[in-house]
Amino acid sequence: MVLYLIGLIPIITALVWLRHRVSDIIIRRAGGARAPVLAGNLLSASKLYYEIGKNQYHNRLVDWCTSQLDSLPPGKRTFAEFSLTGSKRVLITRDPEQIKAILATKFPDFGHGPMWHKLWYPFLGDGIFGVDGQLWHDSRGMIRPMFSKDRLRNLAIFDACTDKLVSKIPSSGATVDLKDLFYRWSLDTTTEFLLGENAGSLEFPIAPLVPKGDYYRGIKRIEQFIEPIIARTLAICPTRLQELSKSYMEFSFLHSIALYTRDPKLIRDQIMSVLFAGRDTTAATLSWAMYELSNYPVMWTKLRKEILHKLGPQATPTYEILKDLTYLKNVLNETLRLHPAVPLNMRQVLETTTIPGRSGEADIVLLKGDSVTINVLGMHTCADLYPPTSEHFADLKIFSPERWEHWTPKPWTYIPFSGGPRICIGQNFALTEMAFCLVRLAQQYEKIEYRGDWTAQKLQVDLIGTPALGVSLALYKPGEEQDSLSKHHID
Ligand code: HEM
């Protein structure tokens, strides 16, 4: 058997080589070129796939992706391709012009693809995040009204959940994993927004809504929570729903979709999609923000000062005040630059197409079935695309909200919320919700302190990039630092 398999190796190698040559011909006929090739035969591609697996396991996949581009000759470091079999290629890119083509100008030629739909169907069904084409278009139209600016002015849904979050933070000086609390908080705020009832995961820390581990058990658990709420909503007559739509307080996302469709499965799918898109992203971003701020006490003090100046230690922020807090906005922008929640965004090529090559060179041909990995983090930290380091512009590897005081990124070089027709529909919701939470924390706590090895942190990526080691902090209320030190001393 082993000898038989060994005997097959030359045949497979020859077939792969042949497949590469066939692709070469198709690409030439389409009038363009290939991207620089990282691995063009079976041996080098197998080694590359092994490295992908190894780096994913060690939470270094994004760094690996970026290092592959960095290894190319100077001036050619923005995109490259590889393929195991020669037929389905993968393009890694951090080239702004290419990204613009993929996400915007050549939008119909790219999508999440049939594989994605199949893989995620048990969870997302035909909701907005799982589909392409007309189904996607209809979904986007269905959910858009709930993300209007007017709807977002109602911050009441964040208020109660954020109070609950703050109440779970232990007394000054005691250690807490804020990442865990943020994940519970964002599940509660997102379900409150979607369903008008929240999952209460900050309340019941022992039985979280989504059990860890089993994918199908997790889906069942969420369905058990949302399906009775959907059934209750569908029992409301359309005229009453129309009436409810005038009330910002009572009208939920679920009510809004029930005005479009009475199909409980489609409603479930849309809710799952928005829950999926909106929950981990905000929780991860807030976790990274607090992780970074805990390393720079001066920044925490500056942020707190801005917030206290506008609101004092108690007042509830309004939508307008949140949008007026410049340093807070810079903190969030910088967090999303250095820790984009989707560090690698994927697309499949739905129709053979071309995207720009390097300036003055041939276009790059992508064939139907190829995939694209947009290296968002790689682009956000690429020295060739951003201004050089200076007094006002810190090294790109460093967290510096101050750089935003003098700088606006060029189009398509900063895309934490993606871009084009499929840009994050929840962007404003997310920025408002995260700002609200940071305001509440900064109003209450004078000082934050990282507990653990700050430099040991790693980026764990399962679609969403999250701090692998959690974010263990101690938070101090004004004047309580000394008290807590002496208390610990007596203990
Ligand atoms: C920091 C927070 C967030 C970040 C960084 C973020 C980022 C993104 C990105 C990069 C995409 C595009 C994904 C792709 O191209 O495949 C996306 C899509 C989406 N986001 Fe967000 N997101 C955030 C929060 C939210 C929130 C709070 C919601 C809703 C409550 C939301 C709802 C959605 C939806 C529904 C889509 C799919 C849009 C479509 O396919 O047309 N996101 N988001």
Residues whose N, C-alpha, C, O or C-beta is under 5 A from the ligand:
A	BS01	HEM	I128 F129 V274 A277 G278 T281 T282 T285 A341 V342 P416 F417 S418 P421 R422 I423 C424 I425 G426 F429 A430
